[in-house]
Amino acid sequence: MMKRFDIRYHLREGFRSIFTHSFMSFAAVCMIVACLLIMGSFSLVAINMDHNLQQLEKENEFLAYIDETYTEEQARALQSQLEAVPNVASATFISRQDALEKYKEEQGNNELFNDLPPTVLRDRFSIHVHNIEQMKPTVLRVEEVPGVVNISVELEVAQGVVTLRNMATAIAGVLIIILLLVSLFIISNTIRLATFYRRDEIAIMKMCGATNWFIRGPFIVEGLLLGLIGAMAAFGLQWGVYTAIVRVVIETEGTQLLDILPFGQMALSVFGVFSGTGLVIGVGGSLLAIRKFLQV
């Protein structure tokens, strides 16, 4: 019975404090929304960038040219050896004839190449890798396979993809940490102002034997509510802003360059992150704010 009374007391006092200091509560929610929106926007940009880089990774390949003295059957027989190389996802055989047809197509089916015999080209394998970061050692291992005489690979492009992905992840991580700390600071100072006006009440409760956690209860509820309200508002605004930006990108045909993920595909994850962050900011800020006033 006492436990139920305590919970009701904490909830009632937490709600009352929000409305008693309505302006400060509104300011705190606005700051939480702003911080979550900035954090969420950078995170969504990083997610889309990583998605596009993963797509680019899947398209990244290199060619392994086979000794011209090998027959087509001998060349095809190398497929199992190439696919056995660590980090090789697949090795697709391209015959001399197929390579010639592709070359003619790339040249606009110019009549000058009509009489070009397939023997001027080599059989080859188009090789895809699992991990683009291991491209260079993979190329070296493929070169060691008997029958492979040459490799065509753009290591600079592969390294550029890896660098871009790592930079995007690092920048997003740093910004998220900074914004989380800023949000904690803002909410703790907001609740600290509300706590300052109740310092005498807290002192009296301490002298009457109230435990620190009993005193913290209403402030934790207040911070929790402010965090959740801010998280829900930020989620709704984030959805609207993201949808508007995607619409503009589609209208300007930007999707020809970028593959943008629909918000609905990420909505559940975004809502979970916003709610969790809002709870951490609200409860964490409350605990930081009340700590000083409990030292009576």
C-alpha positions as CSV (number, residue, x, y, z in Angstrom):
1,M,0.0,0.0,0.0
2,M,2.8,2.4,0.9
3,K,4.6,1.6,-2.4
4,R,1.5,2.4,-4.4
5,F,1.1,5.7,-2.4
6,D,4.7,6.6,-3.2
7,I,4.3,6.0,-6.9
8,R,1.2,8.1,-7.0
9,Y,2.9,10.9,-5.0
10,H,5.9,10.9,-7.4
11,L,3.7,11.0,-10.5
12,R,1.5,13.7,-9.1
13,E,4.4,15.9,-8.0
14,G,6.2,15.3,-11.3
15,F,3.2,16.4,-13.3
16,R,2.6,19.4,-11.0
17,S,6.1,20.6,-11.4
18,I,5.9,20.6,-15.2
19,F,2.8,22.8,-15.1
20,T,4.1,25.0,-12.2
21,H,7.2,25.8,-14.2
22,S,5.4,25.7,-17.6
23,F,7.7,28.2,-19.4
24,M,10.9,26.4,-18.3
25,S,9.3,23.0,-19.2
26,F,8.4,24.3,-22.6
27,A,11.9,25.6,-23.1
28,A,13.4,22.3,-22.0
29,V,11.1,20.4,-24.4
30,C,12.1,22.8,-27.3
31,M,15.8,22.3,-26.6
32,I,15.4,18.5,-26.4
33,V,13.5,18.6,-29.7
34,A,16.1,20.8,-31.3
35,C,19.0,18.5,-30.1
36,L,17.2,15.3,-31.2
37,L,16.4,16.8,-34.6
38,I,20.0,17.8,-35.2
39,M,21.2,14.5,-33.9
40,G,18.6,12.5,-35.9
41,S,19.3,14.5,-39.1
42,F,23.0,13.8,-39.0
43,S,22.3,10.1,-38.1
44,L,19.9,9.7,-41.1
45,V,22.5,11.3,-43.4
46,A,25.1,8.9,-42.1
47,I,22.8,5.9,-42.5
48,N,21.9,6.9,-46.1
49,M,25.6,7.5,-46.9
50,D,26.5,4.1,-45.4
51,H,23.7,2.5,-47.4
52,N,25.0,4.1,-50.7
53,L,28.5,3.1,-49.9
54,Q,27.4,-0.5,-49.2
55,Q,25.7,-0.5,-52.6
56,L,28.9,0.8,-54.2
57,E,30.9,-1.9,-52.4
58,K,28.6,-4.5,-54.0
59,E,29.3,-3.1,-57.4
60,N,33.0,-2.9,-56.8
61,E,34.9,-5.6,-58.7
62,F,38.2,-6.3,-60.3
63,L,39.2,-8.4,-63.3
64,A,41.6,-11.3,-63.4
65,Y,43.0,-12.0,-66.9
66,I,43.8,-15.6,-67.8
67,D,46.9,-16.8,-69.7
68,E,46.1,-16.5,-73.5
69,T,47.5,-20.0,-74.0
70,Y,44.8,-21.5,-71.9
71,T,41.7,-23.0,-73.7
72,E,38.3,-21.8,-72.6
73,E,37.8,-25.1,-70.8
74,Q,41.1,-24.6,-68.9
75,A,40.2,-21.0,-68.1
76,R,36.8,-22.0,-66.8
77,A,38.4,-24.6,-64.6
78,L,40.1,-21.9,-62.6
79,Q,36.8,-20.7,-61.1
80,S,36.9,-23.0,-58.1
81,Q,40.4,-21.9,-57.3
82,L,39.6,-18.2,-57.5
83,E,36.4,-18.6,-55.3
84,A,38.5,-20.5,-52.8
85,V,40.6,-17.4,-52.2
86,P,39.7,-15.8,-48.8
87,N,37.4,-12.7,-49.1
88,V,36.3,-13.6,-52.7
89,A,32.5,-13.6,-52.9
90,S,32.2,-14.7,-56.5
91,A,34.2,-15.2,-59.6
92,T,32.2,-14.9,-62.9
93,F,33.8,-16.2,-66.1
94,I,33.8,-13.9,-69.1
95,S,34.9,-15.5,-72.4
96,R,36.9,-13.8,-75.1
97,Q,33.8,-13.6,-77.3
98,D,31.7,-12.1,-74.5
99,A,34.4,-9.6,-73.7
100,L,34.6,-8.6,-77.4
101,E,30.8,-8.2,-77.7
102,K,30.9,-6.0,-74.6
103,Y,33.7,-3.9,-76.0
104,K,31.9,-3.4,-79.3
105,E,28.8,-2.3,-77.4
106,E,30.8,0.2,-75.4
107,Q,32.2,1.6,-78.6
108,G,28.8,2.1,-80.1
109,N,28.9,-1.0,-82.3
110,N,31.4,0.8,-84.6
111,E,31.8,-1.0,-87.9
112,L,35.6,-0.7,-87.6
113,F,35.5,-3.5,-85.0
114,N,33.3,-5.9,-86.9
115,D,36.2,-8.0,-88.2
116,L,38.1,-7.9,-84.9
117,P,38.8,-11.5,-83.8
118,P,38.1,-12.6,-80.2
119,T,41.7,-13.9,-79.9
120,V,42.9,-10.3,-79.5
121,L,41.4,-10.5,-76.0
122,R,41.9,-12.8,-73.1
123,D,39.4,-14.9,-71.1
124,R,38.8,-13.2,-67.7
125,F,37.0,-13.5,-64.4
126,S,35.0,-10.7,-62.8
127,I,35.7,-11.0,-59.1
128,H,33.6,-9.6,-56.3
129,V,34.8,-9.4,-52.7
130,H,33.1,-9.7,-49.3
131,N,35.1,-7.0,-47.6
132,I,36.3,-4.1,-49.7
133,E,38.8,-3.1,-47.0
134,Q,40.7,-6.4,-47.8
135,M,40.8,-5.6,-51.5
136,K,44.6,-5.3,-51.8
137,P,45.5,-8.6,-50.0
138,T,42.8,-10.3,-52.0
139,V,44.2,-9.1,-55.3
140,L,47.7,-10.3,-54.2
141,R,46.3,-13.8,-53.5
142,V,44.4,-13.9,-56.8
143,E,47.6,-13.1,-58.6
144,E,49.2,-16.2,-57.1
145,V,46.7,-18.5,-58.8
146,P,48.3,-20.4,-61.7
147,G,47.0,-19.1,-65.0
148,V,46.2,-15.6,-63.8
149,V,48.6,-13.3,-65.7
150,N,47.2,-9.8,-65.1
151,I,44.8,-7.9,-62.8
152,S,42.8,-4.8,-63.5
153,V,41.8,-3.1,-60.3
154,E,41.2,0.4,-59.1
155,L,42.5,0.2,-55.5
156,E,42.3,4.0,-55.1
157,V,38.5,3.8,-55.7
158,A,38.1,1.0,-53.2
159,Q,40.2,2.9,-50.6
160,G,38.2,6.0,-51.2
161,V,35.0,4.2,-50.5
162,V,36.4,2.8,-47.2
163,T,37.7,6.3,-46.2
164,L,34.3,7.9,-46.9
165,R,32.4,5.3,-44.9
166,N,34.8,5.6,-41.9
167,M,34.7,9.4,-42.0
168,A,30.9,9.4,-42.1
169,T,30.7,7.0,-39.2
170,A,33.2,8.9,-37.1
171,I,31.6,12.4,-37.8
172,A,28.1,11.1,-37.0
173,G,29.4,9.4,-33.8
174,V,31.2,12.6,-32.5
175,L,28.2,14.8,-33.3
176,I,25.8,12.5,-31.6
177,I,28.0,12.4,-28.4
178,I,28.3,16.2,-28.4
179,L,24.6,16.8,-28.9
180,L,23.8,14.2,-26.2
181,L,26.0,16.0,-23.7
182,V,24.6,19.4,-24.7
183,S,21.0,18.1,-24.2
184,L,22.0,16.6,-20.8
185,F,23.4,20.0,-19.8
186,I,20.3,21.9,-20.9
187,I,17.8,19.6,-19.2
188,S,19.8,19.4,-16.0
189,N,20.0,23.2,-15.8
190,T,16.3,23.5,-16.5
191,I,15.4,21.1,-13.7
192,R,18.0,22.7,-11.5
193,L,16.1,26.0,-11.7
194,A,12.9,24.2,-10.7
195,T,14.7,22.5,-7.9
196,F,16.2,25.7,-6.6
197,Y,12.7,27.1,-5.8
198,R,12.0,23.9,-3.8
199,R,15.3,23.7,-1.9
200,D,13.7,24.6,1.4
201,E,11.1,21.9,0.9
202,I,13.8,19.4,0.1
203,A,15.7,20.4,3.3
204,I,12.6,19.9,5.4
205,M,11.9,16.5,3.8
206,K,15.5,15.5,4.6
207,M,15.2,16.6,8.2
208,C,11.9,14.6,8.5
209,G,13.8,11.4,7.4
210,A,12.9,11.2,3.7
211,T,15.3,9.1,1.7
212,N,17.2,10.6,-1.2
213,W,15.4,8.4,-3.7
214,F,12.0,9.4,-2.3
215,I,13.0,13.1,-2.9
216,R,14.4,12.3,-6.3
217,G,11.2,10.6,-7.4
218,P,9.1,13.6,-8.6
219,F,12.1,15.1,-10.4
220,I,12.9,11.9,-12.2
221,V,9.2,11.7,-13.3
222,E,9.4,15.3,-14.5
223,G,12.6,14.7,-16.5
224,L,11.2,11.4,-17.9
225,L,8.0,13.2,-19.0
226,L,9.9,16.1,-20.6
227,G,12.3,13.7,-22.3
228,L,9.4,11.6,-23.8
229,I,7.4,14.6,-24.9
230,G,10.5,16.0,-26.6
231,A,11.2,12.7,-28.2
232,M,7.7,12.2,-29.6
233,A,7.6,15.8,-30.9
234,A,11.1,15.4,-32.5
235,F,10.1,12.1,-34.1
236,G,7.0,13.7,-35.7
237,L,9.0,16.7,-37.0
238,Q,11.9,14.4,-38.2
239,W,9.5,12.4,-40.2
240,G,8.0,15.5,-41.8
241,V,11.4,17.1,-42.5
242,Y,12.9,13.9,-44.0
243,T,9.8,13.3,-46.2
244,A,10.0,16.9,-47.5
245,I,13.7,16.6,-48.3
246,V,13.2,13.2,-50.1
247,R,10.4,14.8,-52.1
248,V,12.7,17.6,-53.2
249,V,15.5,15.2,-54.1
250,I,13.0,13.1,-56.2
251,E,11.7,16.2,-58.0
252,T,15.3,17.3,-58.8
253,E,16.1,13.7,-60.0
254,G,18.7,13.3,-57.3
255,T,17.8,9.7,-56.9
256,Q,19.7,9.0,-60.1
257,L,22.9,9.6,-58.1
258,L,21.7,8.5,-54.6
259,D,19.6,5.7,-53.3
260,I,17.6,7.2,-50.5
261,L,16.0,5.0,-47.9
262,P,12.3,5.6,-47.2
263,F,11.7,6.9,-43.6
264,G,9.1,4.2,-43.0
265,Q,11.8,1.6,-43.3
266,M,13.7,3.3,-40.5
267,A,10.8,4.7,-38.5
268,L,10.7,2.0,-35.8
269,S,14.5,2.3,-35.2
270,V,14.3,6.1,-35.2
271,F,11.4,6.1,-32.7
272,G,13.3,3.7,-30.4
273,V,16.5,5.8,-30.5
274,F,14.6,9.0,-29.9
275,S,12.6,7.6,-27.0
276,G,15.7,6.0,-25.4
277,T,17.7,9.2,-25.9
278,G,14.8,11.3,-24.5
279,L,14.6,9.1,-21.4
280,V,18.4,9.2,-20.9
281,I,18.4,13.0,-21.3
282,G,15.4,13.5,-19.0
283,V,16.3,11.1,-16.2
284,G,20.0,11.8,-16.5
285,G,19.5,15.5,-16.4
286,S,17.2,15.2,-13.4
287,L,19.7,13.1,-11.4
288,L,22.4,15.6,-12.2
289,A,20.3,18.5,-11.2
290,I,19.0,17.2,-7.9
291,R,22.4,15.8,-6.7
292,K,23.6,19.2,-5.3
293,F,20.4,19.9,-3.3
294,L,20.5,16.5,-1.6
295,Q,23.7,17.3,0.1
296,V,22.0,18.9,3.1
